[in-house]
Amino acid sequence: MTESVQPQPLRWLELFETFLLEKNWKLFFAETEWQELCQMSSQEELNTIAQEHFWGRLLVSWETRNLEKSRYVYVQVRQILKEYIELMCHHRSWPHDQLDTLLFALAETQIDQQRKQLIFWNFEYEKKAERSQIAERENEHAQAEFYNLRKLTEYIGQKTLQTEQDVVQNALDGLMGILEADHTAIFLGEDPRSTKGTFYLYRHGELEVHPDFQISNTSFWKQYLRSIHRRTDSQLAESIQSDSFGPVAEKSVHALFPNASSLLIQHLRLPDLLSGFILACSEEPFAFDGFRQFFHVIATTVAHTMQNTRLHARINEMAIRDAVTGLYNRHHIDERLRHSFAISKRYNRELSLIMVDIDHFKVFNDTYGHQIGDVVLREVANLMQNRLRATDVIGRYGGEEFMIILQETGHPGARIVAENLVRKVNQSPLDIGVEEPINVTVSAGFASYPIDVPDADGLVRLADMGLYEAKRSGRNRVCYTGAVEDMLQ
């Protein structure tokens, strides 16, 4: 086997500097920041805590020193961090799964900065009240706005929120109450400047979700979506019929909201949100006067909370997945078996379990190396997963062994599925990057509830015994060691 070429020392630094120079971002690094990054990167082991602290401080430092209105510091730092991690994973073999952890920490720093900005605005409002009694009414309005802003921000970012749809519903519900709007909505496009995507509409106390929604293809929406990446403010139409949105604005808005008279709209900007906007409309003219800044902050909070929710979902998914095959890991597949067995027992339904093991797997590792062994694991896992029903559950049980849970399946069905899997793998040579495709076989054993065993542990034991018998009797076959065949005989 050809030996891999080791990267030259500090090759990552040359590539990283080239990336920064191409983006014109190297000049933003202070000398001390650059030296600290180089020193951390010289370590063989990844220090996650130090990395989180460094990138958080870098974001705050750059935000503080930012004098360019059109420069989106968080987006820049996030892209730099992703490029840095990719290089360090390649050149220093740092674990790639730490990328989401660092990105999540960076997102939390950004949200914390926004919270501090809200506190600063509250201080500014208090100063207005001290300057003049004449501004008392304005200050009362500002305090009420800040209170609404704080409450709505807390409402949107509740820790109990589980899905992106929860974030959307809370945001639109809260906005409707504060703005006294007739409709609030969020559109998330499929790609930049797309007029097709998911449209969330909140009205009459209910959230309507319209996937594959096509916004009317008029010049108003086209122009707005084209300008989405250049604008940083909210757009307000105090009276759609006479405002400066454009001659077709009234027709375009009324295609979505027939009786709308006032419109407040703000784009949602975040790396993973390719295009999108949040809007509120009212049937009354001049309904949103004085709410533009408030709406801008809420839109930013919504975008970051949605990104945070996506990162949480990805991290939770990583916790139950096997890193090599992408299947469920041992802990989660065991939990799924307990859950499935409890349901089958309660409702007196059949449940079967198949244990599968790759034959002579050690030979692949010894002959081609562990990386090729991982490829074999992935390919076999994909072959089996593609042959199962959507209701079946497959996971990596350990090493080269897999567990498959068959819902609503008895003894005859389990045998058919197991034999199909063994035959499919045997008939599918794997192209794993060596000179020629290699032939792989698997062995399997199975057991069924309630005919074989009374509990989940018994299913595993009996299926494992069948697997052992398949290995002992020649491999590339299915064996069963329960009592069903004996009774038939």
N, C-alpha and C positions, 0 to 999 in steps of 0.2 A: 504494500500500500504506500502511495506517495506521501511523504511527510509534508505537513502544511508549513508554509513559509511564515515565520514569526515576524510581526510588525516591527519596524525600526523604532528605537527609542524616541519618544516625543513626536512620533508621527501624528498622533492624535492632535497635538498642539498646532502643528502646521495646518492640518485640515480644518481645525476649529477656527484659527485665525483667518484662513481663506474664506470660510463661510461668513464670518463677521464683517470682513472687508467688502465682500460682495454686496452685503446688505447695508453697508455704511453704518454699522452698529459698533464697531470696535472703539470709535472715538468716545462713546458714552461711558466706557469703563474708566473709573479712576485707577491710578497706578496701584494703590493699595488693594483695590478690589481684584484687579487682574492677578497680582502676586498671591493673594489668598486663594484664589481659584486654582492657580497652578500648583500651589503647595498641597492643597487637598487632593488634587488629581494625581499627584505623584505617589499616593498611597495605593498599595495593592488591594486592600480591602475597602469596600464602600462604607463610609461612616454616614448613615442615613440622617442622624440627628444634626450633624455638622452641616450636611448638604441642605437640609430644610432651613436651618438658621441662615445660611449664607444667601440662598436664593430669596428668602423672605426679606432680608436686609437689603439685598440688591434692588428688589422691586420698590421698597419704600424709598431708598436713596434716589433711584431714578425718577420716581414720581415727584419727589421733593425738588429735584434739580430740573424738571421738565419745563421748558419755556416755549415749546412748540404746541400750538392748539391742535394740530392735526396728527400729533404723534401719540399712538396708543401704546403706552408703556407696557401694560399687562400683556397685550398680544405679543409684543416684541420679546419680552422676557420669557414668556411661555414657549415661543418658537426656539429661542436660544437654548433653553433648558432641554427641550426635546432633542435638538441636534447634539447637544453635549452628552446626554445620556446614551444616545445611539452610538456615538463615537467611543465612549468609555466602555459600553457593553462589548463592542467589537475588539477594542485594543487592550482592555484590561479585564475582560471577562466579568464585568460587574453584572449582577442579576438584573435581567431586563424587566422583571415584574415590579421593580422599585420605581419605574417611570410613573405609574399612576399614583403611587404614594407621594412622590415629590410634586406632581402636578396638583394633587388634591391639597397638599399643604400650601402651595402657591396660591390656589384659589381661595383658601381660607384667609390668607394674608390680605388678598385683595378685598375680600368682603369686610375684614376688620378695618381696613383703611376707609372704606365707605362709611362704616359706622362712626368712625372718628370724624369724618367730614360732616355727618349729620349732627354730631355734638358741636362742632365748630359753628354750623349754621344756627343752632339754638343760641349759642353765645352771641352771634351777630344780631339775632332778633332781640335779645335782651338789651344789647347796646342801643338799639333803635329806641326802645322804650325809655331809656335813661336820657337820651338826647333831647327829647321834646315831648311834651304832653300832647302837642298837636297830632303826633303820630300814634296816639294811643289806640285809635281804632285799627290802624294798619298793623300795629304790633299785636293786637288781639287776634287779628286774622292770621298773622304769621305764626303765633303760638298755636292756634288751632290747627293750622296746616302742618306744623311740625309734629304735633300730637298725632294727627291722622297719619302722617308719614311714618312715625315710629311704630304706631300700632299696626299699620298695614305691612311694614317691613317685617315685624315680628310674626305677623299672621302668615305672610308668604313663606318665610323661612323656618316654619315650625320643624322641630327635630322629628316629629312623628310622621311627617310627610314621607310617603313611600315611593310615589311615582311622579313622573313629569306631569301627568294629568292632574294630580293633586295640586301641584304648584300653580298650574294654569288656572284651575278652578278657584283657588283661594285668591289669586291676584285679580281675576276678573270680577269676582264677587265683591271683594273689598273696594276696588275702584268704582264699581257701580254705586255702592253706598255712599262713598265720599264725594264723588263728582255729581251724584244724582243724575247719572246718565241713563238713557233708555237702552243702550246696547254697549257692551264691551266685547272685544275680540282680540285674538292673537292668530297670526298667520305665520307658519314655518315652512319656507320653501324647500324644494328638493335640492336645488343648486343655486349658485349666485344668479341673481336677477330673474329667477324663475317665477312664473305666475301660477305654478302648480305646486301644491303641497298639502299640508294639514291645516284646516281652518277650525279654530275653536271659537264658538260664539256663545256668549252668556246673555240670556234674556229670560224674563219671567221666572227667575230663580232656578233655572236649569242650564246645565252646560251641554251644548250640542257639539259633537265632534264629527267633522266632515273630512275623512281621509281622501286623498286624490282630488282635492278641491281645485277647480280652475277659476281663478279670478278673471273677471271680464277683461278681454284683451283690448282695452282702450288706451289712448295715448296718456291719460292721466296716470294709470297704474304703471304703465311701461316707464314713464318718466320718473315716477317715484322710486321704483325698484332699481332703475339705473343709477339714481343718485344716492342710494342707500349707503354706499361705502364711503361717500364723501361728506355726509352730513353728521353733525354731532348733536344737533338740537331737535326739539320737538316742533312739529308744524301744527299751526292752529288755523282753522277756518272758522271765524266767528259767525259768519253767515255764508253758507255754501253758495247761495244764489248770487251773491255779489262779491265774494272774496277773490283774492288773487291766485287761487289754486290753479286756475286755468279755465278756459271756456267749456271744457267737457267734464269738469270736476263734478258738477251737480248730477249729470247723467251717470257718471261712473260710480259715485258713492251711492246713489239711489238704486243702482243695480243690486247692491248688497243690503242697503237700509232704506227702504222706500220713502220714509217720512223724515229722514235726517235733515237737520238744519245746521247744526254745529258739529265740527269734527276736530278731534285732537289725535294726532298720530305720531309715533316715535318708533324708529327702527330698533331691533334687538341685535346688538353686536357682541359676538363671542366666537372664538375660533371654531367650535363645533356646530354653531348655528350659521349655516352658509348664507341664508337670507331670511328675513322675517321682520315683522313689525307688530306693535301692540296699538290698539286704537280704542277710542271711546267716542260715541256720538249721541247727540240729543236732538229731540224734535223741536227744541227751543233755540232761537238764535242767541248768540253771546252767552252760552251756557257755561263756558269753560274759561272765562276771562280771569287771569291771575293764576292759572293752574299749570302753566307751561313748565316752569322749573320743577315743580312737584312731580309732574308726569315724567319728566326726563329722569329724575332720580329713581322713581318706581320702575321705569323700564329697565334701567341699568341693574337694579336689584333683582328684578325678575329674571333677566338674562343670566346673571351670575348664579342665582339659586337653581335655575334649570341645569346649568353646567355642573353645579355641585351635586345635584341629584343624580345626574348621569354618571359622575365619577363614583358616587356611593354605590350605584347599581353595578358598575363594573367591578368594583372592589369586592362586593358581596358575591358576585358571580365567580370571581377568581378564587374565593375561599372554598367553593364546593367543587371546583374543577381540577382534574389532573393536568399538570403542566405539560406533559408529553403528548397525550392523546386528545385532550380537550373533553374527555368523558368525565362523568362524575367520579370523584375520588372515593376511597374506601369508606371514609367516615359518612359521607352523604349517601352512598348507595346502601349502606347498612341502615341508615335512617329511613330511606325510601322503602326498604324491605319491611321494616317494622310497621310503617304506616300502611303499606299495601296489605300486609297480613291482617292487621287489625280490622280493616274494612272488609276483607274477604270473610273473616270469622264472624263479624257482626251480621253481615247480610247473607251468610251461607253461600258464598260464591267461590268458584275455583281459582286457584293461583298456582303458577308453576315457576320454577327457578332452574336456570341453566348455568353451569359453570364451564367455562371454556379456557383452554390453555394452549399456547403456541408450542408446537412440537419442536424439539431440538433448538430452542431459542438460544441457548448458551453457545451453540456452534456459530450463529450469526454474529454474536458479540466477539467471540474469539477470532473469527475469520476476518470480519470487516470492521470491527471496532464498535464502541458503544453508540456513536452517532448514527451509524447505519442501523444498529439495533433499535434505536428510537424511531427511525423511519419505518422499520418493519412494524413496530407497535402501532404507529399512527395509521399505516395503510390497512392493517388487519382490522383495527377499530373502525375505520371508515367503511370497509367492506361489510362488516356485520351490522353497523348502525343503519346503513342504507337498505338492509334486508328486513328490518324490523318495522312494526307498526308504530304510529305516533304515540299510542298508549303504552308501548313497552318501554322499559327503562334499562339502560346499559351503563355499566361503570367499570373502571379498572380496579380490580380487587387487590392487586399487588403483584409486582414483578411482571410476568407475562400472562397473568391470569385475569379473566374478566367474569363479571356476574351480570346475568340478564334476568330481569323480572318480567314475567308474562302475565298481564292482567286478564282476568276472565278466561283463563286457558287451563284445560285439564290435561291429563296424561297423554292422550293421542296427539293433541295439538302441540304439546311441548316436544314430543319426539319428532314431529314433522319439522318444526322450526329448527331444532338442533341439527337435524340431518341436512336441512337446506343450508344452514350456516357452514357446516363442515364441508359440504360439497362446493359451495360458492368460493370459499377460500382456496380449496384445492384446485379449482378450475381458473384461478385468477393469478397468473404469474405477476410478481411485483417488480416494477421498474424503480429501483432504489438508488440509481446513480452509479452502479457498477457496470461492467462491460455488457452483461446480458441480464434480462429479467430473471429473477430467482423464483423457484417454486417453494411455497410455504404451505404447511398443513397445520390443522388444529385438531385437538381432541375435546370431547364434551361429555358431560354427565348431567342428568336432570332429575328432578323430583317434583311431585305435585301435592297440593293440599286440596281436599282433606284425605284423599285416598291413601297417601303414603305416610304422612306424619301429622301430628297435631299442633306443631308449633313452628315458628320461623327458624329457630336454631336447627331443628330437625331437617328442614328443607336444605339448609346449607350443608349439613353433614352428609345427607343422602346423595345430594348432587355431587359433592366432592368425592364420595365413594365411587360413584359412577365414572367420574373423570379419572380417578386413579385406575379403575378397571380398564378404561379405554387406553390409557397409557401402557398398562401392563400387557394388554393383549395385542399390541402392535401399532397404536396411534392412528391418527387420521380416521377416527370413527366416533360413534356415539354409543355410550353404554349406560345401562340402567340397572341398579342393584336393589330396587324395591320389590314389592310383593306382587305387583300386577301381573307380570308375565307368569309367575308361578301359579297364580290363581287361574289364569287362562289355560295353562297346561294341565 
